[in-house]
């Protein structure tokens, strides 16, 4: 994953998450945030200040097994 989106570090992204059970499920959820780090095991995001999901630093780790899709977010939309 690092070779695919590692260059997006510091940019605003949308991460589409897998939600629910089996492979036939089509449910999903999204997270918008700043991409802080990309690793083999997943991505670290800094969430917007108004989203109380992360810890004290408002950062959250998303494991690769939970990711369906990652794309760049338009610059003005996040802040």
N, C-alpha and C positions, 0 to 999 in steps of 0.2 A: 504494500500500500504506500510505503514511503516514496518509492520511485514514481508513483502515479500522482500523488497530491502533496508531496513534501515541499514543493515550491510554493504552495499556497499558505505556508506558515505566516501568521500575522494578518491574513485576509479574513473577511467575513464569509462564512459558509453556512449552508443548510445541510443538516445530516438527517436523512430519512431513516427512521428506526423500525425494525421489525417488532411487531406487537402481537402477542397471542401465541397460539400453538403451532400446528403443523405447517408443512410446506405449501398446502393449498390455501392457507389463510391469506387474505389480501388486505388485512388491517395494517395500518402504519401510523406513526406519529413523527413529528419533526422537532428538531432543535435548531435554533439559530444562534450563532456565536462566532467568536474569533478563534480561529484555529491556532492553538499554541504549540502543539507537538503532534507528530505522527510517528507511531511505532508499529512494529509487527503485530502487537496485540490490540491496537485500537488507536483512538485519537483523544487528545485532551483539548477541551473547549473552554473558553471563558465566556460565560453567559452574560447577556445584558443585565444591568443593575436592577431592572424591574422584575426579573425572573428569579424568584426565591427557590431555585432548585439545587444550586451548587452549595458547597460548604462555605466557610468564612471568607474565602477568596472569590467566591462565585465561579469556581471552576468545576468542571465535571469530566470524568473519563467515560468514554463510550467504547465498549469492547467491539472488536471487529465482527464478532458473531451476531451483534445486534444491529449492524449497519446494512441497510439495503442500498443506499445511494448517498453520495456527497457531491454537492455542487456549489459554485461560487454564488454569493448573495450580492445583489446590487448594493453599491456602496452606501447610499442614503438610508436604506431600509432598516438597518440594525440599530443605529444610534438614534 
